[in-house]
Amino acid sequence: MPRKDQICYLKSLSIVPRYQVLVDLVDALPEQEHGKGTEVYFPHWATWTWSAKYLPEEIHLDLGTFQKAIGELQSARFSSSSRGLEVVLGLGLLLRECSHAQEVEEDDPLVSNLNFLLNSELGVQRRDDVMDVVGVVVSRLEQCPAGTKEPQGGDVGATMGESDRGDEEKEKEKEKEKEKEKEKEKEKEKEKEKEKEKEKEKEKEKEKEKEKEKEKEKEKEKEKEKEKEKEEEEAPPRKRKRAGSGIVTRGQKMVKKDEGMGKKVGENQRKGVRT
């Protein structure tokens, strides 16, 4: 495959920015290795002759096989694009395979018989593992940029050993930073929980205050009722009315005018009889 086509193919395997940077860095390296170099071991599928649509089943289902593959790709030493592009190829194929495993749908007839893909372990965590290796290789290349003179012969191993130690130290620092971040997140969560508890307490206090206000209102209503009862008891008696007459009396005996007239008529009648 022509070099230009190789680069285009590699870039098509994953759009992750860090991986794209790796492709560009390796593409900028000299085409051939300087000096004798060291033997490099790659996973058997990390070659330009691999034509299968998916990687071997064991990459999906066996964690040990997956870790061995990324370990070989991380430990591979190169100072040329011809060897480096194969490392990039292996990492790119793994990233693409992780995407396939995450995007697969059970009802897709094209993969319904691919149990290894449907039951794949290549989830987000495995993708992050691959990206960690990409980061290590990128850091290594950035420390020794393309165009500088590479050490010859035995010096290569010494330089790479120092680089490895530097990478290990960096990885340890990264792990420490991650732990610190986790601790910070835990502290934040604790603070959030405390804030929630405080809010709950405030709500409870508000409810208590409301209940107290209600009790006060009830007490006021009771006081008002008592005041009314006292006023009614202390008020002077009402004026009495004579039954049937509707005439109000104020301690004096009154006679209806018509009743007086009736008496007089009676007396006159008796007098008439006598005469």
FILUM-563022 format. One line per 5 residues: their letters; for each residue x, y, z of N, C-alpha, C. Coordinates in steps of 0.02 Angstrom, whole numbers. Atoms other than C-alpha are relative to their C-alpha. Example, Ala and Ser with C-alpha at 12.3 -4.5 7.8 and 13.67 -1.06 7.14 Angstrom:
BEGIN
AS = 45:-59:0:615:-225:390:45:60:0 ~ -42:-59:-3:684:-53:357:-39:55:37
# end
This chain:
BEGIN
MPRKD = 43:-60:0:0:0:0:45:62:0 ~ -40:-61:2:74:170:-47:-3:38:67 ~ -6:-35:-64:131:279:99:-59:48:11 ~ 55:-48:-5:-2:412:65:-65:-35:19 ~ 61:39:-15:-140:280:68:2:-27:71
QICYL = -7:25:-69:-71:209:231:-20:53:50 ~ 16:-55:-46:-83:378:316:-75:14:1 ~ 73:-12:5:-261:406:253:-39:-55:36 ~ 34:57:-32:-312:232:314:7:6:76 ~ -11:-7:-72:-234:260:486:-45:55:29
KSLSI = 41:-55:-25:-324:426:507:-75:-18:1 ~ 70:19:3:-489:343:462:-20:-48:56 ~ 15:49:-51:-475:216:603:-30:32:63 ~ 27:-34:-59:-512:343:741:8:75:-8 ~ -2:-73:6:-552:528:749:22:33:66
VPRYQ = -23:-28:-64:-487:548:927:61:45:-12 ~ -54:-48:15:-373:703:923:70:-25:18 ~ -66:24:-22:-230:623:1021:27:-53:-47 ~ -21:52:48:-225:476:903:20:33:-66 ~ -18:-35:62:-224:594:753:69:33:6
VLVDL = -66:-28:-12:-73:682:830:53:-53:-7 ~ -47:55:6:14:514:843:15:-17:-73 ~ -10:14:72:-14:480:658:47:52:-31 ~ -41:-54:29:62:649:612:73:-4:24 ~ -68:5:-27:213:625:727:39:-57:-33
VDALP = -34:58:31:254:454:656:11:13:-74 ~ -8:-16:71:226:514:478:60:45:-12 ~ -55:-47:7:358:648:509:69:-32:13 ~ -64:33:-14:492:522:561:36:-19:-65 ~ -36:26:58:631:467:442:-29:-67:-22
EQEHG = 31:61:25:576:323:332:34:-63:25 ~ -37:60:-21:713:202:387:31:10:68 ~ -31:-1:-65:786:157:556:73:20:-5 ~ -71:-17:-4:956:228:606:36:-57:35 ~ -39:53:-32:1086:95:646:-36:-67:-5
KGTEV = 26:69:3:1048:-87:679:-70:-5:28 ~ 67:3:-30:899:-58:792:-11:-63:40 ~ 17:59:-40:813:-188:899:-61:-35:-30 ~ 57:38:26:690:-326:858:-64:21:35 ~ 64:-23:-27:509:-275:880:-52:-56:-8
YFPHW = 53:50:2:364:-391:922:-68:35:0 ~ 67:-28:6:189:-343:866:-52:-55:5 ~ 55:49:7:21:-431:882:-4:-22:-73 ~ -3:27:68:4:-543:729:-50:34:-48 ~ 49:-33:43:-146:-442:666:19:73:-15
ATWTW = -20:-70:9:-55:-273:676:47:5:-60 ~ -40:-3:62:8:-286:496:-44:25:-57 ~ 37:-26:58:-40:-212:329:-32:-56:-40 ~ 29:57:36:-85:-387:269:-64:-25:33 ~ 62:23:-35:-228:-408:396:-60:27:-39
SAKYL = 56:-19:43:-387:-407:292:-69:-13:30 ~ 64:15:-31:-522:-469:412:-35:64:24 ~ 39:-59:-21:-661:-349:458:7:14:74 ~ -6:-7:-72:-642:-382:644:64:-33:24 ~ -59:30:-31:-496:-425:758:-19:-69:28
PEEIH = 15:68:-26:-481:-603:829:-47:1:61 ~ 50:3:-54:-615:-659:952:32:9:68 ~ -31:-3:-67:-492:-674:1097:14:72:22 ~ -10:-71:-18:-459:-486:1090:-63:27:33 ~ 64:-23:-27:-644:-460:1129:-17:-34:67
LDLGT = 25:40:-55:-668:-597:1257:51:-15:55 ~ -52:18:-48:-501:-624:1344:41:62:20 ~ -35:-60:-23:-430:-482:1450:76:-8:-5 ~ -72:12:3:-258:-562:1456:28:11:-70 ~ -22:-9:69:-244:-565:1266:0:74:-19
FQKAI = 4:-73:13:-299:-383:1256:59:36:32 ~ -55:-34:-36:-172:-327:1387:68:-17:-31 ~ -63:19:32:-33:-424:1302:11:40:-64 ~ -4:-37:64:-72:-338:1136:20:73:12 ~ -17:-71:-11:-69:-160:1206:69:7:33
GELQS = -67:0:-29:88:-205:1306:54:-4:-54 ~ -49:6:55:179:-258:1148:4:65:-41 ~ 1:-62:39:125:-100:1057:34:57:39 ~ -30:-53:-40:180:11:1202:76:-9:4 ~ -71:13:-9:350:-73:1222:40:2:-65
ARFSS = -36:0:65:391:-69:1035:41:64:-7 ~ -45:-56:8:541:45:1002:12:12:-75 ~ -10:-16:71:559:135:836:24:72:-6 ~ -21:-69:15:639:289:761:-13:16:-74 ~ 17:-12:71:569:274:584:-74:-8:-10
SSRGL = 71:5:15:400:290:505:-19:-70:-24 ~ 16:67:26:411:119:422:-19:-48:57 ~ 16:42:-57:412:34:592:-54:32:44 ~ 48:-34:-44:312:165:686:-72:-5:-25 ~ 68:3:27:164:157:567:-34:-66:18
EVVLG = 31:64:-20:138:-26:615:-25:3:72 ~ 24:-10:-69:125:24:798:-65:40:-2 ~ 60:-42:7:0:159:750:-58:-41:-28 ~ 51:43:30:-94:31:645:-32:-44:54 ~ 27:43:-53:-111:-87:794:-45:38:48
LGLLL = 40:-41:-46:-175:52:908:-64:24:-33 ~ 59:-23:36:-293:118:775:-52:-55:-9 ~ 47:56:8:-368:-54:744:-35:-16:66 ~ 31:12:-65:-397:-75:931:-53:53:16 ~ 49:-53:-11:-484:93:942:-63:-11:-42
RECSH = 58:13:43:-595:50:795:-41:-59:26 ~ 34:60:-25:-635:-120:871:-41:18:63 ~ 37:-22:-59:-686:-36:1035:-64:36:-20 ~ 59:-36:25:-804:76:937:-52:-49:-26 ~ 46:51:26:-879:-74:847:-37:-34:58
AQEVE = 30:36:-56:-909:-163:1013:-51:42:37 ~ 46:-45:-37:-993:-11:1091:-62:19:-40 ~ 55:-23:43:-1103:30:943:-44:-57:-26 ~ 37:56:28:-1163:-146:901:-70:-5:30 ~ 69:8:-22:-1350:-180:912:-21:-73:-10
EDDPL = 17:72:2:-1422:-352:949:-46:-18:-57 ~ 48:15:53:-1558:-338:819:28:13:-70 ~ -32:-11:65:-1434:-299:680:14:-68:-32 ~ -9:66:31:-1444:-448:560:72:-13:-23 ~ -69:8:24:-1264:-417:501:46:-27:54
VSNLN = -44:24:-54:-1193:-459:672:-36:-50:47 ~ 40:43:-43:-1328:-573:744:35:-66:15 ~ -35:63:-10:-1213:-724:724:71:10:27 ~ -67:-15:-27:-1056:-637:792:-4:7:75 ~ 8:-1:-73:-1069:-686:975:57:36:35
FLLNS = -57:-33:-32:-894:-624:1014:-8:76:0 ~ 10:-72:4:-945:-449:959:-58:22:46 ~ 57:-15:-43:-1112:-453:1050:18:-5:74 ~ -21:10:-69:-1025:-512:1209:68:30:14 ~ -68:-28:-4:-868:-408:1186:11:37:66
ELGVQ = -22:-37:-60:-773:-338:1336:33:66:-18 ~ -34:-61:21:-705:-194:1233:-46:61:9 ~ 42:-57:-16:-802:-59:1320:40:64:7 ~ -32:-65:-10:-758:118:1374:67:-7:35 ~ -62:9:-38:-626:57:1498:57:-24:-45
RRDDV = -52:26:45:-532:-40:1363:23:54:-49 ~ -19:-55:44:-538:110:1248:46:48:36 ~ -43:-44:-39:-463:216:1386:70:-30:9 ~ -65:34:-6:-325:86:1408:41:11:-64 ~ -35:-11:63:-281:102:1223:24:72:-5
MDVVG = -19:-70:4:-282:292:1235:58:16:47 ~ -58:-9:-45:-161:281:1383:65:-18:-36 ~ -59:20:38:-38:188:1271:15:51:-54 ~ -10:-53:51:-65:317:1133:35:60:32 ~ -30:-56:-34:-21:452:1259:74:-12:16
VVVSR = -70:17:-16:139:362:1312:44:6:-62 ~ -40:-2:62:199:342:1132:7:71:-25 ~ -4:-70:21:157:523:1090:51:37:42 ~ -49:-34:-45:256:584:1243:71:-20:-18 ~ -67:24:19:403:477:1191:25:34:-64
LEQCP = -19:-32:64:402:549:1015:12:74:8 ~ -9:-72:-11:384:727:1077:65:16:35 ~ -65:-9:-33:538:705:1186:58:-7:-49 ~ -52:9:50:638:651:1033:-30:15:-68 ~ 36:-19:61:562:750:887:35:-23:-64
AGTKE = -28:21:65:586:701:705:50:52:-24 ~ -49:-45:29:737:773:616:63:6:42 ~ -60:-2:-41:857:759:764:40:-63:-12 ~ -44:58:13:1006:642:754:-12:-52:54 ~ 11:54:-46:969:474:834:66:-29:22
PQGGD = -60:32:-23:1104:390:942:12:-64:-38 ~ -17:58:40:1196:250:856:15:-60:46 ~ -21:63:-32:1224:69:906:-29:-9:69 ~ 21:16:-68:1220:30:1091:-32:58:35 ~ 29:-58:-34:1173:209:1138:-76:1:-5
VGATM = 73:-1:10:998:177:1072:-35:-31:60 ~ 31:35:-56:957:53:1209:3:41:63 ~ -7:-41:-60:1026:169:1344:-50:57:0 ~ 47:-56:5:924:315:1281:-71:-22:10 ~ 68:26:-7:767:210:1268:-14:-19:72
GESDR = 9:19:-70:797:143:1444:-16:60:43 ~ 13:-62:-37:806:319:1512:-69:26:-15 ~ 66:-24:19:651:364:1414:-55:-41:34 ~ 49:44:-34:561:213:1487:-8:20:73 ~ 3:-20:-70:607:265:1662:-38:66:8
GDEEK = 36:-64:-1:547:441:1624:-74:-10:-9 ~ 71:15:13:384:370:1556:-33:-30:62 ~ 28:31:-59:361:264:1711:-12:51:55 ~ 9:-53:-49:389:414:1823:-60:43:-16 ~ 58:-41:21:264:513:1722:-65:-37:14
EKEKE = 61:39:-12:138:372:1733:-17:-1:74 ~ 13:-1:-72:161:366:1921:-28:67:22 ~ 25:-67:-17:137:553:1932:-73:8:-22 ~ 69:-3:24:-20:536:1826:-47:-37:47 ~ 42:39:-45:-86:401:1942:-12:38:65
KEKEK = 8:-40:-61:-52:512:2092:-49:57:-10 ~ 46:-54:16:-142:655:2008:-72:-25:-3 ~ 67:29:4:-288:542:1971:-28:-14:70 ~ 22:14:-69:-295:487:2153:-20:64:36 ~ 16:-64:-31:-291:668:2209:-67:26:-25
EKEKE = 63:-22:29:-432:709:2089:-59:-39:29 ~ 53:42:-29:-532:563:2157:-16:23:71 ~ 10:-23:-68:-504:624:2334:-39:66:1 ~ 35:-65:4:-559:799:2284:-74:-10:-16 ~ 69:15:18:-715:727:2204:-39:-26:60
KEKEK = 33:28:-59:-753:630:2362:-16:56:50 ~ 11:-56:-45:-731:788:2466:-59:43:-23 ~ 56:-39:28:-847:881:2349:-67:-33:13 ~ 62:37:-12:-976:745:2366:-21:6:73 ~ 16:-7:-71:-963:753:2554:-28:69:16
EKEKE = 24:-69:-10:-984:942:2550:-72:7:-25 ~ 67:-3:28:-1136:921:2439:-50:-32:47 ~ 44:35:-46:-1210:796:2561:-14:43:62 ~ 9:-43:-57:-1179:915:2704:-48:58:-15 ~ 45:-54:20:-1263:1056:2609:-72:-23:-4
KEKEK = 67:28:4:-1411:944:2575:-31:-9:69 ~ 24:10:-68:-1424:901:2759:-20:67:32 ~ 15:-66:-26:-1417:1085:2804:-66:27:-28 ~ 63:-22:32:-1555:1123:2679:-60:-35:31 ~ 54:38:-31:-1660:985:2754:-16:28:70
EKEKE = 10:-27:-67:-1633:1055:2929:-36:67:-4 ~ 32:-65:9:-1681:1228:2867:-75:-8:-16 ~ 70:13:18:-1840:1158:2790:-40:-21:61 ~ 34:23:-61:-1882:1071:2953:-14:59:47 ~ 9:-59:-42:-1855:1233:3049:-57:44:-25
KEKEK = 54:-39:30:-1968:1325:2927:-68:-30:16 ~ 63:34:-14:-2103:1195:2952:-21:10:72 ~ 15:-10:-70:-2088:1211:3139:-25:71:13 ~ 22:-70:-7:-2103:1400:3127:-72:9:-25 ~ 68:-4:27:-2258:1380:3020:-50:-28:49
EKEKE = 44:31:-49:-2334:1264:3149:-11:45:60 ~ 6:-46:-56:-2296:1387:3286:-46:58:-16 ~ 43:-55:22:-2377:1527:3187:-74:-21:0 ~ 68:25:1:-2531:1420:3163:-28:-5:71 ~ 21:6:-69:-2538:1384:3349:-16:69:30
KEKEK = 12:-69:-24:-2524:1570:3386:-66:27:-25 ~ 64:-24:30:-2667:1608:3267:-59:-32:35 ~ 54:35:-35:-2774:1477:3352:-11:31:70 ~ 5:-30:-67:-2734:1552:3523:-35:68:-3 ~ 31:-65:9:-2781:1724:3459:-75:-6:-11
EKEKE = 71:11:13:-2947:1657:3394:-37:-18:64 ~ 31:19:-64:-2983:1578:3563:-8:61:45 ~ 3:-60:-42:-2943:1742:3652:-57:45:-23 ~ 54:-40:27:-3061:1834:3536:-68:-27:21 ~ 62:31:-19:-3199:1710:3574:-16:13:74
KEKEK = 9:-13:-71:-3172:1731:3760:-21:73:13 ~ 17:-71:-7:-3178:1920:3744:-73:13:-18 ~ 70:-8:20:-3344:1910:3653:-47:-25:54 ~ 43:29:-52:-3417:1797:3786:-4:46:61 ~ -2:-46:-57:-3363:1917:3924:-43:62:-14
EEEEA = 38:-59:19:-3438:2066:3832:-75:-14:4 ~ 71:18:-1:-3604:1975:3814:-25:-8:71 ~ 20:10:-69:-3607:1929:3998:-6:67:37 ~ -3:-64:-35:-3564:2105:4057:-50:51:-29 ~ 47:-48:31:-3689:2194:3939:-63:5:42
PPRKR = 62:-9:-39:-3850:2271:4027:-57:-40:-32 ~ 56:40:28:-4014:2171:4009:-40:40:-51 ~ 39:-32:52:-4121:2210:3859:-70:19:26 ~ 68:-22:-18:-4291:2303:3874:-50:-55:-14 ~ 49:53:9:-4435:2185:3899:-61:26:-39
KRAGS = 61:-17:38:-4593:2184:3790:-57:-41:27 ~ 59:38:-23:-4765:2137:3845:-23:-47:-54 ~ 21:50:48:-4826:1979:3763:-66:20:-30 ~ 61:-13:38:-4957:2008:3629:-13:72:-13 ~ 17:-70:11:-4964:2196:3647:52:37:-40
GIVTR = -53:-35:36:-4796:2247:3579:17:66:33 ~ -13:-64:-33:-4797:2393:3707:55:-10:51 ~ -57:6:-46:-4636:2421:3800:-19:33:66 ~ 14:-28:-65:-4655:2447:3986:63:19:35 ~ -60:-21:-36:-4534:2541:4095:-16:4:75
GQKMV = 15:2:-71:-4593:2490:4266:-69:26:18 ~ 67:-26:-14:-4767:2573:4251:-52:-44:-32 ~ 54:43:24:-4930:2481:4229:-42:41:-48 ~ 38:-37:51:-5014:2533:4067:-58:-43:-24 ~ 59:35:24:-5186:2490:4002:-13:21:-71
KKDEG = 15:-16:70:-5234:2479:3822:-63:41:-4 ~ 57:-44:10:-5354:2611:3764:-63:-38:-18 ~ 59:37:22:-5471:2487:3681:-28:-43:56 ~ 24:41:-55:-5475:2379:3839:-42:44:47 ~ 38:-46:-43:-5535:2533:3940:-69:15:-29
MGKKV = 63:-13:34:-5668:2569:3812:-47:-59:7 ~ 42:61:-6:-5730:2392:3825:-35:-3:68 ~ 28:1:-68:-5755:2407:4012:-58:49:5 ~ 52:-51:-3:-5856:2568:3993:-64:-24:-35 ~ 58:25:38:-5971:2489:3861:-37:-51:41
GENQR = 32:52:-41:-6002:2343:3978:-41:30:55 ~ 37:-31:-55:-6051:2455:4121:-64:33:-25 ~ 60:-34:29:-6170:2556:4009:-55:-50:-16 ~ 49:53:18:-6254:2396:3952:-37:-23:63 ~ 33:23:-63:-6285:2341:4130:-50:53:26
KGVRT = 45:-54:-22:-6358:2510:4172:-63:1:-42 ~ 58:0:45:-6477:2499:4022:-50:-54:19 ~ 43:57:-19:-6543:2332:4081:-41:19:61 ~ 32:-18:-61:-6585:2401:4249:-56:48:-12 ~ 52:-50:13:-6683:2546:4176:-56:-33:-38
# end
